[in-house]
């Protein structure tokens, strides 16, 4: 969703601000139907990415033990975000998602 104002948003000179909301479809063989290139965009104005991508990465939850598969799947998203200068707004290690079942772990995004 794009927002426009001639005076700028968020105490900036940018007249445009975008919020992207990404939730993947659980498709085989990969649960990541929303790829990094379409989630973390290279645009020249403020952009906030929200959603639940079902990815896990060491910088977001340092105490969580990750499998190599989890790290490999999350690397394109966090790499793209890092390359483009994105900042993670969540507090590291603080969970924001709590599953209703006992078979899934809480997650910080």
DACORTA-V712519 format. One line per field, one symbol per residue. ss: DSSP state (~ for helix, > for strand, _ for the rest). phi: phi as a letter, one per 20 degrees, with the letter a starting at -180 (. if undefined). burial: b if it has 9 or more other ideal C-beta (glycine too) atoms within 8 Angstrom, else e. A space follows every 10 residues. Layout:
ss: ???
phi: ???
burial: ???
This chain:
ss: _>>>______ _____>>>>> >>>_______ _____~~~~_ _____>>>>> >>_____~~~ _______~~~ ~~~~~~~~~~ ~~~_______ ______>___ ______>__
phi: .ddcbfendl lcefecbcdd cccfeedeed edfdegfeed eecebgbddc pcelccbgfe bgeeedefff fffegfffff fffenfcfef fgmefdccfe deedefbeb
burial: eebeeeebbe eeebbbbbbb ebebeeeeee ebbbebeebb beeebbbebe bebebbbeeb beeeebeeeb bebbbbbbbb beebeeeeeb ebbeeebeee eeeeeebbb
